[in-house]
Amino acid sequence: MKILFTCVGRRVELVQAFREAAKELNETLEIYATDMCDSAPAAFFCDKIFIAPRIRSEAYIPFLTELCEREKIDGLIPTIDTDLLLLAENKATFEKLGTTVFVANPEKVAICRDKRLTSDYFSSLGLYAPKATGDIAEYDGGFPAFIKPKDGSSSIDAYKVENETALKTYAEKIGEYVVQPFAEGVEYTVDIFCDKQGKPVYITPRIRLAVRAGEVLKTEIRQEPSIIEEMKTLVNDFKPCGAITVQLIRDEAKNRNAYIEINPRFGGGAPLSVKAGANAAKALLQTLRGEETPYVEGAAEDGAVFSRFDQSVRVR
């Protein structure tokens, strides 16, 4: 079996999760990766690395399709937000080559890439989301507020603002933005994995105990029933292919979950849910083998706490 990670970067832990899953399944697995340079740390944990054109280049998709056809890639797994829509729009082309692209349909990916649309989408499902607008002149949600790029990621240019003056300053800095009331409470990420038909296999809420540059440093698995049930509602409509992560704030005082965004890919902390028992890497390989992957309630160990660290690899 051959899988390909695009823009593999620093996703060492994710690559290792697939290595371990293959061993558990007694599956011979070759892991390929693309990146813009040959010094990406995760590349040294893969079998082959290929230098890719820039995602915005017209050569990007032809490069990937040629690579998948030549190397007979079984599954393609994106790791960053930037190429998700392109891959979704070209899923049929890859499928003709025998490559399954683990990304949602383009109309759903487009919702995720625009935070204003994401807020409306949550509301359409009956899930609470702080009302978002792309015009500070129309904002009437009070302060503190939260402003961020409409298609941002990794918490870059995302700010809590306390008054109109600060809001105007950050709006001018960001450009295309979304602003909404600031949600108070406990920050959660939900790691979700679905089969190719969009049926859930694992739903794992976890608390973000410590975060750096948008990526979790410490996390605790917390099998919160209200979140799990609401995510079943989302999955039933969204029908992801593979992994998605959902961000929310749980307000215990109001017993309410405020949903913030959806990332239709493996999140940076997703390997921690795998380690806790919700083995999405194994399920993905089983999916590629044509095996059934039924839903497992509470697969990850409730209360498990993980603390992450940096490690270096010599590249020259």
C-alpha positions in Angstrom: 0.0 0.0 0.0 1.2 3.5 -0.8 0.0 6.8 0.7 1.0 10.3 0.0 1.0 13.3 2.4 0.9 16.7 0.7 2.8 19.6 2.3 4.1 17.2 5.0 6.2 19.9 6.8 6.5 19.1 10.5 3.8 16.3 10.7 6.2 13.7 12.1 3.8 12.5 14.7 1.1 11.9 12.1 3.5 9.9 9.8 4.6 7.8 12.8 0.9 7.1 13.6 0.5 5.5 10.1 3.7 3.5 10.5 2.4 2.0 13.8 -1.0 1.4 12.3 0.5 -0.5 9.4 2.5 -2.7 11.8 -0.7 -3.4 13.7 -2.5 -4.4 10.5 0.5 -6.4 9.2 0.3 -4.2 6.1 3.4 -3.3 4.0 3.2 0.5 3.7 5.2 3.0 1.7 4.8 6.6 2.8 5.5 9.3 0.2 5.3 13.0 0.8 5.5 16.4 -1.0 6.9 19.6 0.3 8.4 22.8 -1.1 11.9 21.9 0.2 13.8 18.7 0.9 14.6 19.7 4.5 11.0 19.4 5.9 11.5 17.3 9.1 8.7 14.9 8.4 10.3 14.1 5.1 13.0 12.1 6.9 10.3 9.8 8.3 8.9 9.0 4.9 10.1 6.6 2.2 10.2 9.2 -0.6 10.0 13.0 -0.7 9.1 15.0 -3.8 9.6 18.7 -4.2 6.2 20.2 -5.3 5.4 23.4 -7.1 3.7 26.2 -5.2 0.0 25.4 -4.5 -1.1 28.5 -6.4 0.9 27.4 -9.4 -1.1 25.9 -12.4 1.5 23.1 -12.3 0.4 21.9 -8.8 -2.5 19.6 -9.6 -0.8 18.2 -12.8 2.3 17.5 -10.7 0.3 15.6 -8.1 -1.8 13.6 -10.6 1.3 12.6 -12.5 3.0 11.5 -9.2 0.0 9.5 -8.1 -0.3 7.8 -11.5 3.5 7.0 -11.7 3.9 5.8 -8.2 0.5 4.1 -8.0 -0.6 6.0 -4.9 -3.6 4.4 -3.1 -4.5 7.3 -0.8 -3.7 11.0 -0.7 -3.8 12.8 2.7 -3.7 16.7 2.9 -2.1 18.2 6.0 -2.7 22.0 5.6 -5.6 24.2 4.7 -4.2 25.8 1.6 -4.6 23.0 -1.0 -7.8 21.5 0.4 -10.2 23.2 -2.1 -8.0 22.4 -5.1 -7.8 18.7 -4.1 -11.6 18.6 -3.4 -12.3 20.1 -6.9 -10.1 17.5 -8.5 -11.1 14.4 -6.6 -12.6 12.7 -9.6 -9.4 13.1 -11.6 -7.4 11.3 -8.8 -10.1 8.6 -8.4 -9.7 7.7 -12.1 -6.0 7.0 -11.4 -7.0 4.7 -8.4 -6.1 7.3 -5.7 -8.5 8.1 -3.0 -8.2 11.7 -1.8 -9.3 12.1 1.8 -11.0 15.4 1.7 -14.6 16.5 1.8 -16.6 17.6 -1.2 -15.7 21.1 -2.6 -18.9 22.8 -1.5 -18.2 21.8 2.1 -14.5 22.7 1.9 -15.5 26.2 0.6 -17.7 26.7 3.7 -14.7 25.8 5.9 -12.4 28.2 4.1 -14.6 31.2 4.8 -15.2 31.7 8.5 -18.3 33.8 7.8 -19.9 30.9 5.9 -18.8 28.5 8.7 -20.7 30.4 11.3 -23.8 30.4 9.1 -23.4 26.7 8.5 -23.3 25.8 12.2 -26.4 27.8 12.7 -28.2 26.1 9.8 -27.7 22.8 11.7 -29.1 24.1 14.9 -25.7 24.4 16.5 -24.8 27.6 18.4 -22.1 29.8 16.8 -21.3 33.4 17.6 -22.8 35.5 14.8 -20.1 36.5 12.4 -19.8 39.5 10.0 -17.2 40.7 7.5 -18.0 44.4 8.1 -17.2 46.1 11.4 -19.8 48.7 10.6 -22.4 46.0 10.8 -21.0 44.4 14.0 -23.4 44.7 17.0 -22.3 41.8 19.1 -20.6 43.9 21.9 -17.2 43.5 23.5 -15.0 41.7 23.9 -15.0 40.6 20.3 -12.8 38.3 18.3 -11.4 39.2 14.8 -9.5 37.0 12.5 -8.8 36.5 8.7 -11.9 35.1 6.9 -9.7 32.2 5.5 -7.0 32.1 8.2 -5.3 29.3 10.1 -2.9 28.6 12.9 -4.3 31.5 14.9 -2.3 34.0 12.7 -3.7 37.5 12.9 -6.5 36.4 15.3 -7.2 38.9 18.2 -9.4 39.4 21.1 -10.5 43.1 21.1 -11.9 45.1 23.9 -13.3 48.2 22.1 -14.2 49.8 18.8 -10.9 51.6 18.4 -9.0 48.3 18.6 -11.5 46.6 16.3 -10.9 49.2 13.6 -7.1 49.0 14.0 -7.1 45.2 13.6 -9.6 45.3 10.7 -7.3 47.6 8.8 -4.4 45.4 9.5 -6.1 42.1 8.5 -7.9 43.2 5.4 -10.5 40.5 4.7 -11.7 39.5 8.1 -14.5 38.1 10.2 -15.6 39.5 13.5 -17.9 37.9 16.1 -18.6 38.1 19.8 -15.8 36.6 22.0 -16.9 33.2 23.4 -15.9 32.6 27.0 -15.3 29.1 28.3 -13.1 26.0 27.8 -11.5 25.6 24.4 -12.1 22.2 22.7 -10.9 20.5 19.6 -12.9 17.6 18.2 -11.0 15.0 16.1 -13.4 13.3 13.8 -12.7 10.5 11.3 -15.2 9.2 8.8 -15.1 6.5 6.1 -15.3 7.3 2.3 -19.1 7.5 2.5 -18.9 10.1 5.3 -20.1 7.8 8.1 -18.4 8.5 11.4 -15.8 6.1 12.9 -14.4 8.2 15.7 -15.5 11.4 17.4 -13.1 12.5 20.1 -13.4 15.8 22.0 -10.3 17.0 23.8 -9.6 20.1 25.8 -6.8 22.4 24.6 -4.9 22.9 27.8 -2.0 24.9 26.3 -1.5 26.2 22.7 1.4 27.7 20.8 0.9 29.4 17.4 -2.5 27.7 17.0 -1.3 24.2 17.7 -1.9 22.3 20.9 0.9 21.7 23.3 -1.1 20.0 26.1 -4.5 18.3 25.7 -6.9 16.2 27.7 -9.4 13.7 26.2 -12.8 14.7 27.5 -15.7 12.6 26.3 -18.3 15.4 26.6 -21.7 13.8 25.6 -23.2 17.1 24.4 -20.3 17.7 22.0 -20.4 14.2 20.7 -24.1 14.3 19.9 -23.8 17.7 18.2 -20.9 16.4 16.1 -23.1 13.5 15.0 -25.5 16.1 13.7 -22.8 17.9 11.8 -21.2 14.7 10.3 -24.6 13.6 9.1 -24.9 16.7 6.9 -21.2 17.4 6.2 -20.3 13.8 5.3 -16.5 14.2 5.5 -14.1 11.8 3.7 -11.4 11.1 6.2 -10.4 13.4 9.0 -11.9 16.8 10.1 -11.3 18.8 13.2 -13.9 21.1 14.8 -13.0 24.0 17.2 -15.4 25.2 19.9 -15.7 26.9 23.2 -17.8 25.1 25.9 -19.5 27.5 28.4 -20.2 25.4 31.4 -22.2 28.2 33.1 -24.7 28.3 30.2 -24.3 24.6 29.4 -23.7 25.6 25.8 -21.2 24.9 23.1 -20.1 27.8 20.8 -18.8 26.4 17.5 -16.0 28.4 15.9 -14.5 26.6 12.9 -14.1 23.4 10.9 -10.8 22.2 9.4 -11.5 19.4 6.9 -8.1 17.6 7.5 -6.1 16.0 10.2 -5.4 18.6 12.9 -2.0 19.1 14.4 -3.1 17.4 17.6 -5.0 14.6 15.9 -2.2 12.0 16.6 -3.0 12.4 20.3 -6.5 11.1 19.9 -5.0 8.2 17.9 -2.6 7.5 20.9 -5.6 7.6 23.2 -7.4 4.9 21.3 -9.3 6.5 18.5 -6.9 5.1 15.8 -7.9 7.1 12.7 -4.6 6.1 11.0 -5.6 2.5 11.3 -9.1 3.2 10.2 -7.9 5.0 7.1 -5.7 2.1 6.0 -8.6 -0.3 6.6 -10.8 1.9 4.5 -8.2 1.7 1.7 -8.2 -2.1 2.1 -12.0 -2.1 1.6 -12.7 -3.2 5.1 -15.7 -2.1 7.2 -14.9 0.5 9.9 -18.0 0.8 12.1 -18.5 3.7 14.6 -16.9 3.2 18.0 -18.4 5.3 20.8 -15.8 6.7 23.3 -12.9 5.0 21.6 -10.3 7.3 23.1 -9.5 7.0 26.8 -11.4 9.6 28.8 -9.1 11.8 30.9 -5.9 10.9 29.1 -3.6 13.9 29.1 -0.8 14.4 26.6 2.1 17.0 26.6 4.0 17.6 23.4 7.6 18.6 22.8 10.0 19.6 20.0 12.7 17.3 18.6 15.2 17.9 15.9 16.5 15.8 13.0 19.8 16.5 11.1 19.1 17.3 7.5 22.6 18.0 6.2 
